[in-house]
Amino acid sequence: MRWARALLAPVLGLLLAAAGQGGGDDAPPPELLSGWQLFARQGEVLRARSGAMTFEPASSLFTDYALKWRVLFVPAGGKAAYDPDGAFDFPVGTVVAKTFYYPRGASPEGVALAGPADYQSGVQGLRLPGLRLIETRLLVRRAAGWQALPYVWDADQRDAHLARTGDAIDLTLEAPGGPRPFTYVVPNANDCAACHAADYRPGGLNRLAPIGLKARHLNHDFAGAGNQLAQLARLGLLAGLPRAGTIPANVDWRDPAQPLDTRARSYLDINCSHCHSPVGAARTTGLWFDQGHEHGPEWDNPRRIGRCKQIVAGGHGGGGLPYDLAPGEPDRSIIAYRLASTEPGAMMPELGRSLVHTEGLALIRQWIAAQPGRCGA
């Protein structure tokens, strides 16, 4: 078994892990996830190695209803510098691991729609019985910048293979209302740049960067450990953290106790702003959902969220509708149309999903319906 062979080669594994974590840019990445020595299976639990920190953004990016376990590995003595808007720049050797998984369904291809009882924080690892591991994506901080590496879990669930060209896995979501067949798409290493490239402006470095490791996404309590930013500082992994009242914060879009506008903006931020920002791939659309505030008075311009703004780019993807956001009229709003589509060239986000996020779409439609005023005919 490949996992067993990896464990029988500890010296090689240590060398590979040192290359990945220490900035050995010339060393090829391990073909097996186990080669990184980030995780170990202990009985029926998959655990991260000692010193790692499990984290979770206030709102999560939708990926075909997959659950996610996010773990941060920072080399000893390393720390990131606080940034109020952008992704923290962690030191060379840092690895961010995100494992995508589902509760198992009744059929071989079946995966269940997760309910509250299926949620695991992952702080003590993942309890594996009843789970199907799909993929683990790594972002590795090399001397030249971040490198994206997708690993797809084998059928026996003992290890994952490096899948540079990505993969397509046929699944069936077993959900109320009937089964929903879909193809889960694992992005290839180049596709990762579509979301993780940080600056598409002319002359921009256009290097990869994490999405969830930003102040506003981590400024909330998680898994009984208190505020995640404070935890990073306590662990010596973050320098320059300001006092709590000055730090931006997104909310959990699912929390009905939060204002509708705040929930919708948090949802659009985590799902869309990696492209729709002043520096993202969709910057020329003028439709910006990044909730950072480094861009001055433009941030309060209602047209930046599409209010009565006619389509600038997107071709036929707008469905012939007149405005990105027509206040009070979700059926006339391109934002809602594209979130409801699964057609290439029309659906948004362009990558990362094959299914419609029914609950997220309902939130955005409710938000649009609540917007005051009207656009022209």
C-alpha positions in Angstrom: 0.0 0.0 0.0 1.4 3.4 -1.0 0.7 4.9 2.5 2.6 2.1 4.2 5.5 2.5 1.8 5.7 6.2 2.7 5.8 5.4 6.4 8.6 2.9 5.7 10.7 5.6 4.2 11.0 8.2 7.0 14.3 9.6 5.9 13.0 10.4 2.4 9.8 11.8 3.9 11.7 14.1 6.2 13.8 15.3 3.3 10.7 16.0 1.2 9.0 17.8 4.0 12.1 19.9 4.7 12.2 20.9 1.0 8.5 21.8 1.0 8.6 23.7 4.3 12.1 25.2 4.1 11.9 26.8 0.8 13.9 24.2 -1.3 12.4 25.5 -4.6 14.4 23.1 -6.7 13.1 20.0 -5.0 10.0 18.5 -6.7 6.9 18.2 -4.5 6.1 14.7 -3.2 3.8 12.7 -5.5 1.9 11.6 -2.3 0.4 13.8 0.3 2.0 11.6 2.9 5.4 12.7 1.7 4.8 16.1 3.2 4.4 14.6 6.7 1.7 17.1 7.5 -0.9 14.6 8.6 -0.9 11.2 10.2 -3.7 8.7 10.6 -4.2 7.6 14.2 -6.8 4.9 14.3 -9.9 6.4 12.8 -8.8 10.0 13.0 -6.7 12.0 10.6 -4.6 14.4 12.6 -2.4 17.4 11.7 1.1 17.3 13.0 2.0 19.0 16.2 2.2 22.8 16.0 -0.3 23.2 13.3 -3.3 25.5 13.6 -6.8 24.7 12.3 -8.7 27.8 11.2 -11.9 28.7 9.5 -13.1 32.0 7.9 -16.3 33.6 9.1 -18.0 32.7 5.8 -16.8 29.9 3.6 -16.4 29.7 -0.1 -19.1 27.4 -1.7 -17.7 24.3 -3.4 -20.5 22.0 -4.3 -21.6 21.6 -0.7 -18.2 20.1 0.3 -17.1 20.4 3.9 -13.6 21.7 4.4 -10.8 21.3 7.0 -8.2 24.1 6.9 -4.8 23.8 8.6 -2.0 26.2 8.7 1.6 25.0 9.1 4.2 27.7 9.8 7.9 26.9 10.2 9.4 27.3 13.7 10.1 30.9 14.5 8.2 32.2 11.5 5.4 34.8 11.6 3.3 36.9 9.3 2.9 40.7 9.4 -0.6 42.0 10.0 -2.4 43.6 7.1 -5.8 45.2 7.5 -7.0 44.4 4.0 -4.9 41.8 2.1 -3.7 38.3 2.8 -1.1 38.0 5.5 2.3 37.3 4.0 3.6 34.2 5.8 7.2 33.2 5.8 8.9 30.8 3.4 8.1 27.3 4.3 4.5 27.9 5.3 1.9 25.4 4.0 -1.8 26.0 4.0 -3.8 22.8 3.6 -7.5 22.6 2.8 -9.1 19.1 2.7 -12.5 18.8 1.0 -14.8 16.0 2.1 -18.4 14.8 2.3 -20.5 12.6 4.5 -20.8 9.3 2.6 -24.1 8.6 0.8 -26.0 5.4 0.3 -24.7 4.6 -3.2 -21.0 4.2 -4.2 -21.0 7.6 -5.9 -23.3 9.1 -3.3 -22.3 11.9 -1.0 -24.7 13.3 1.6 -25.8 16.9 2.1 -24.1 17.8 5.4 -26.2 18.8 8.3 -25.2 20.3 11.7 -24.4 16.8 13.1 -21.9 16.3 10.3 -19.8 19.4 11.1 -16.3 18.9 12.5 -14.1 21.8 13.6 -11.1 19.7 12.8 -9.1 21.1 15.8 -8.5 17.5 17.0 -8.4 16.1 13.5 -11.0 14.6 11.3 -13.0 11.5 12.5 -13.0 9.4 9.3 -15.8 6.9 9.7 -18.7 7.9 7.4 -16.6 10.4 5.5 -15.4 10.5 1.9 -12.2 12.5 1.4 -12.1 14.1 -2.1 -9.0 16.3 -2.3 -6.4 18.2 -0.3 -5.2 21.5 -1.8 -1.8 22.8 -0.6 -0.6 26.4 -0.9 3.2 26.3 -0.3 5.2 29.4 0.4 8.3 29.2 -1.7 11.1 31.8 -1.9 9.6 32.9 -5.2 6.0 33.0 -3.9 3.1 30.7 -3.2 2.8 27.4 -5.2 -0.6 25.6 -5.5 -0.6 21.8 -5.4 -3.8 19.7 -5.7 -3.8 16.2 -4.2 -6.7 13.8 -5.0 -7.5 11.1 -2.4 -7.3 7.4 -3.5 -10.3 5.2 -3.4 -9.0 3.4 -0.3 -8.8 6.8 1.5 -5.2 6.0 2.8 -3.3 8.7 0.8 -3.7 11.3 -1.9 -1.9 11.7 -5.3 -0.6 14.9 -6.7 -2.9 15.8 -9.6 -1.2 18.6 -11.5 -3.7 18.4 -14.3 -6.7 18.3 -11.9 -9.4 15.7 -12.0 -13.2 15.2 -12.6 -15.1 13.0 -10.1 -18.7 12.0 -10.8 -20.8 12.2 -7.6 -24.4 12.3 -6.7 -25.5 14.6 -3.9 -28.2 12.9 -1.9 -30.3 15.8 -0.7 -34.0 16.5 0.1 -35.9 16.8 -3.1 -34.0 14.0 -4.8 -30.5 13.0 -5.9 -28.5 15.6 -7.8 -25.8 14.1 -10.0 -22.8 16.4 -10.6 -19.1 16.4 -11.6 -16.8 17.5 -8.8 -13.9 19.3 -10.6 -10.5 19.4 -9.0 -8.7 22.4 -10.4 -5.4 21.9 -12.1 -2.4 23.7 -10.7 -2.7 26.5 -13.2 -6.5 27.0 -12.6 -5.6 27.9 -9.0 -4.2 31.2 -10.2 -7.7 32.2 -11.5 -8.7 32.7 -7.8 -5.5 33.1 -5.9 -3.5 35.5 -8.1 -3.4 38.7 -6.1 -2.8 41.5 -8.6 -3.9 41.5 -12.2 -3.2 45.2 -12.8 -0.7 46.2 -15.5 2.7 45.8 -13.9 1.2 43.9 -11.0 3.2 40.9 -9.7 0.2 38.6 -10.2 1.6 36.1 -7.6 -0.6 33.7 -5.7 -1.9 34.5 -2.3 -4.2 32.8 0.2 -7.9 33.9 0.2 -9.1 33.1 3.7 -6.0 34.2 5.7 -7.2 37.9 5.9 -8.0 39.9 9.0 -11.7 40.3 8.2 -12.2 36.6 7.5 -10.4 35.4 10.7 -11.7 38.1 13.1 -14.2 35.8 14.9 -14.2 33.1 17.6 -13.7 29.5 16.5 -13.9 26.1 18.2 -13.6 27.3 21.8 -10.1 28.9 21.2 -11.4 32.5 21.1 -10.6 35.0 18.4 -8.5 33.5 15.6 -6.4 36.6 15.1 -5.6 36.7 18.8 -4.8 33.0 18.7 -2.3 33.6 15.8 -0.7 36.3 17.9 -0.6 34.1 21.0 1.1 31.3 19.0 3.7 33.8 17.8 2.5 33.4 14.2 1.3 37.0 13.6 3.0 40.3 14.3 1.5 43.8 14.5 -2.1 42.8 15.5 -3.9 46.1 16.5 -6.4 46.4 19.2 -9.6 44.5 18.6 -12.0 47.4 17.9 -10.0 48.6 14.9 -9.9 45.2 13.0 -12.4 44.7 10.1 -14.7 41.7 10.5 -17.0 39.8 8.1 -19.8 37.7 9.5 -21.2 34.2 8.9 -23.6 34.7 6.0 -25.8 32.0 7.5 -26.4 33.8 10.8 -30.0 35.3 10.7 -29.1 37.5 13.7 -26.8 39.6 11.5 -28.1 42.4 9.2 -29.1 41.2 5.8 -26.7 43.7 4.0 -23.7 42.5 6.1 -24.5 38.9 5.5 -24.8 39.4 1.7 -21.6 41.4 1.5 -19.7 38.8 3.5 -21.0 36.1 1.1 -20.1 38.0 -2.0 -16.7 38.9 -0.5 -15.6 35.3 0.2 -17.1 33.8 -3.0 -16.5 36.6 -5.6 -14.0 39.2 -4.5 -10.8 37.2 -5.4 -11.8 38.3 -9.0 -14.2 41.2 -8.4 -11.9 43.7 -6.7 -9.8 46.7 -7.9 -6.8 44.3 -8.4 -8.5 41.1 -9.4 -9.1 39.4 -12.7 -12.5 41.0 -13.1 -11.4 44.5 -12.0 -12.4 46.0 -15.4 -16.0 45.2 -14.8 -16.2 47.8 -12.1 -18.1 45.3 -10.0 -16.2 45.0 -6.7 -17.1 42.8 -3.8 -13.9 43.0 -1.8 -14.8 44.2 1.7 -11.3 45.6 2.3 -11.2 49.4 2.7 -7.9 50.4 1.2 -9.5 52.0 -1.8 -10.9 55.1 -0.3 -14.2 56.8 -1.1 -14.8 54.6 -4.1 -15.8 51.9 -1.6 -19.1 53.6 -0.8 -20.1 54.1 -4.4 -23.3 52.0 -4.9 -22.3 51.2 -8.4 -19.4 49.2 -7.1 -21.9 46.5 -6.0 -23.7 46.8 -9.4 -26.6 49.1 -8.4 -28.2 50.2 -11.7 -24.9 49.5 -13.5 -25.2 48.1 -17.0 -22.9 45.2 -17.9 -19.4 46.2 -18.9 -17.9 42.8 -19.6 -19.2 39.3 -19.8 -20.8 39.1 -23.3 -23.8 36.8 -23.4 -23.2 35.8 -19.8 -25.6 38.5 -18.6 -28.7 36.7 -19.9 -29.9 39.8 -21.7 -30.7 41.5 -18.3 -30.2 45.2 -18.0 -28.3 45.7 -14.7 -25.8 44.0 -12.5 -28.1 44.8 -9.6 -31.6 46.1 -10.1 -32.9 47.3 -6.7 -36.0 45.4 -5.6 -35.8 43.2 -8.7 -33.7 40.1 -8.4 -35.2 38.7 -11.6 -33.7 41.6 -13.5 -30.3 41.4 -11.8 -27.3 39.8 -13.5 -25.7 38.9 -10.2 -28.6 36.7 -9.3 -28.8 35.3 -12.8 -25.2 34.2 -12.9 -25.3 32.7 -9.4 -28.3 30.6 -10.5 -26.6 29.4 -13.7 -24.5 26.3 -14.3 -23.7 27.2 -17.9 -20.1 27.9 -18.8 -19.7 31.5 -19.7 -22.6 32.5 -17.6 -22.2 31.0 -14.1 -20.4 32.8 -11.4 -18.0 32.0 -9.9 -16.5 30.6 -13.1 -14.6 27.9 -11.3 -15.1 25.8 -8.2 -18.6 24.6 -8.6 -20.9 22.5 -10.7 -24.1 22.9 -8.6 -26.1 26.0 -7.7 -25.7 27.1 -4.1 -29.4 27.2 -3.4 -29.2 28.8 0.0 -26.6 31.4 -1.0 -28.6 32.4 -4.1 -31.7 32.8 -1.9 -29.7 35.2 0.4 -28.5 37.3 -2.5 -32.0 37.4 -4.1 -33.4 38.5 -0.7 -30.7 41.2 -0.4 -31.4 42.5 -3.9 -35.2 42.5 -3.2 -34.6 44.7 -0.1 -32.5 47.3 -2.0 -34.5 50.6 -2.1 -35.2 52.6 -5.2 -35.5 51.6 -8.9 -33.4 51.7 -12.0 -34.7 53.1 -15.3 -36.8 51.0 -17.6 
